[in-house]
């Protein structure tokens, strides 16, 4: 004689249970438990951006932003925060973040260890530039596990 089996999922106190019928007997089996405490928030990277040209008092304008570690490119963060990214030529002739024009140059003043390493594309476009120069479209901010602060000089080629 065949036995009929079925599953009913239900939970109380954060523990999931399943009722099954085996050989005509109903049993409740605990399947898994979910933690009653909430997951900790993902790590964040704090960013500080210095403008490309000094103001009348000689100081550089500063903007701040935050990003979840490892989720965005520096270019996207800058665009989301409406921060100037391109010099004059780049405003008209940029590749839209594809890594094929080299116009989204930034300088990382602090926090390089919180970014991905230079890509082959960056090495090609920036081979005669300082190691601190990056292409914003190739730079991943964080690695999903780290947190800290990155300081960025926008349009470093304009610095005097």
N, C-alpha and C positions, 0 to 999 in steps of 0.2 A: 504494500500500500504506500502510495507517495505522500510525502508530507508537504504541506503548503508553507512557504516562507514569505515574509514581507518585512519591509523596513518602515519605521515611523521615526522621523527625527524630531526631537524636542529637547528643550534645555531648561534647567533652572540653576541658579547660583553660578552661572558662567560655565557649567559643565554640560557638554552635549551628550545626549543619550540616544540610543537606538534600540527599538523594540524589535526583536526577531522571533520567529517561530521556528523551532528546531524539533523535529520528531513530535509534533503536536504540543510542545510546551512553549509557552511565551516566556521570553527572557528579556531583561533590560541590561544593555551593555553600555558602559561609559566609553565614549569614543575619543574625546579629546577635551581639553579644558582651555578656556581662554583666560588670559590674565585680567584680573579686575583693575589693575593699574594701567593707565594710559601709556602708550609708547612715548619715549622722550622725543622732543622735536629734533628734526634733522640739523646737523651742524651748519652754521652760517659763516659766510665770509663777509667781512665788512670791507667796503671799498671807499677809498678817498681819491678823488680826481682833482688834479691841478690843471687849471686852464692854460692855454698855450701862450698867452701874452700877459705881462704884468699890468696891474691897474696903475692909476696915477700915483699911488703911494708906494709903488714898487713891489707890492705883494701880489701873488698869483691868486686868482679866484679859485675857490674850492667848492666841490660838490661831493655829497656822500650818497652811498647806496648800499644795499645789502642783497646777498644772493644765497640761496641754498647751495651748499658745497657740492660741486661736481655736476650740477644740472644745466649750466648755461655757459655759452661763450661770452667772452668779455664784450664783443661787438653787440650782442643781444642785450646785455645789461645796460650798455651805454645808450642804445637806441630806446630801450624801455624807459629810461630816465631822461630822455631827450638831451643827452650830452653831445656836444660837438665832437665828431670823430674824424672827419675828413678835412684836409687842407683844400684850397680852391679847386685844384685839378681833380682831386678825389670826389668832390661833391658831384661833379659832372660825369666822371669816367670811372666810377668804381664798379666792381664785378658783383655787388650784392652779397658779399660774404662767401664767395666760392673759392677764395684763395688764389685767384689768378691775376690779380692786378698789383698787389703790394701797396695799396694806398691807405690802409687803416692802421698806420704805424702808431704805436704808443710806447712809452718808456716805463718800465716797472722800477720805481724808486725803492720800494720795500715790499717784501712778501713774495719774492720769486719762488720760494719753496712751496708756496700754496697753489702754484699753477702747474699745468702739464709742461713737459719739456718742449723745447722748440721742435716743430715738425720739419719734415724735409722741405716743404713749401717755404717755411720761414727761413730755413738755412739758405735756400736758393735766392730769395728776395733780399735778405738782410746779411749776406755774407761779409760785406764790408762795413757793417754797422756794429755798434757796441752790443755785447751780449744781453744788455738790459732792454734792448729794443725788441718788441714783439709785434706781430700782426694780430689785431683784436679778433679777427675772424677765425683764427687758429688757436686761440688761447682759451683753454677750459679753466674756469675759476673753481678751484677746489677739486677734491677727489672722492666726494661723498662721505669721507670720514674725518677730514681735517677741518679746522676752523681757525680764524685769525683775521689779520688785516693786510690788505694789499693797497699800496699807494701807487697811483698811476699818473704820469705826466701825459696829458693829451697833446697830440701833434708836436712831438719833441723837435722836429726839424725847424720849428719856428723859434725855438729858444735862442736867446742872444748870449 
